[in-house]
Amino acid sequence: MSASLPETLFETFFQAEAKLFLLAGIRIALSEDGKDLTSLGIFEDSDLAVAHIVAKEETLVAGLPLIPLILEFAGCEFQHMLNVDEGQRVPAGTMLAAIQAPATHILRTERVILNYLGHLSGIASLTARYVAALQGTRTTLLDTRKTLPGLRYPEKYAVRVGGAKNHRLNLSDMLMVKDNHIDHAGGITPAVAKLRQAYPENCPPIEVECRTLAEVDEAVAAQASRIMLDNMDLGLLREALARVPHGIETEASGNVTLENIAAIGAAGPDFVSVGRITHSAPAADLSMRIQPLE
């Protein structure tokens, strides 16, 4: 990963619906904590504090632009300074950001800020490891919809920070034909035909999930936009890829790990999708050190 990201990534990612979901999530996170009765009972409104957010382990940093958004929702006057760039890899002990604000507001927002930054930095860090394992191949890493409810957009943003690309953000971004659709329609061919009939104008791309070579052949004949090669071992994956002509994208998926992703990429699919980068990423270990402002 480069030292920093384009400054516009956060702004361009969180537009329209994505921004609405992000702000709603922040609002819910603060509401979940309720009033900080302990801090309100001990500190005066005029008591100011300085907080330093510190990485306790090496991490790829993601989520720094959320700090002012969270503080704004808390309804206080504050100053903040970023000591590192979004998307920067930092060693343990690095001070990521500093915040000056009323002590009651810092303490109220402390856990929400750390939860977001730790979770997103963990996703970005794990994603970067998978991206590094694919270096030297033509394959692009994708995420999945295996995200926590309410955190779809922040988690997929963190995937971008880690250097991968997003699969569909929601169910309307792509028409994905899976086994339930195929079984109900009576096969891949009628399922794809039904979709093209249902959406005759501006039909979204159609991806077909295939588990066998026969299904791959049928998806090719139906002229799917992309073929997902689901849970195939390397031998079957290579044979399936050889049957897909140029013009139809390919995506390997299912049981992809850091140990086998390089070999999958070497087989030559256009994409490989990995649910683990969101649903199993350990949070980065961050802390907030708070001191009164003299």
Secondary structure, 3 states (H helix, E strand, C coil): CCCCCCCCHHHHHCCHHHHHHHHHHHHHHHHHHCCCHHHHHHCCCCCEEEEEEEECCCEECCCCCHHHHHHHHHCCCCEEEECCCCCCEECCCCEEEEEEEEHHHHHHHHHHHHHHHHHHHHHHHHHHHHHHHCCCCCCEEECCCCCCCCCHHHHHHHHHHCCCECCCCCCCCCEEECHHHHHHHCCHHHHHHHHHHHCCCCCCCEEEEECCHHHHHHHHHCCCCEEEEECCCHHHHHHHHHCCCCCCEEEEECCCCCCCHHHHHHHCCCEEECCHHHHCCCCCCEEEEEEECC
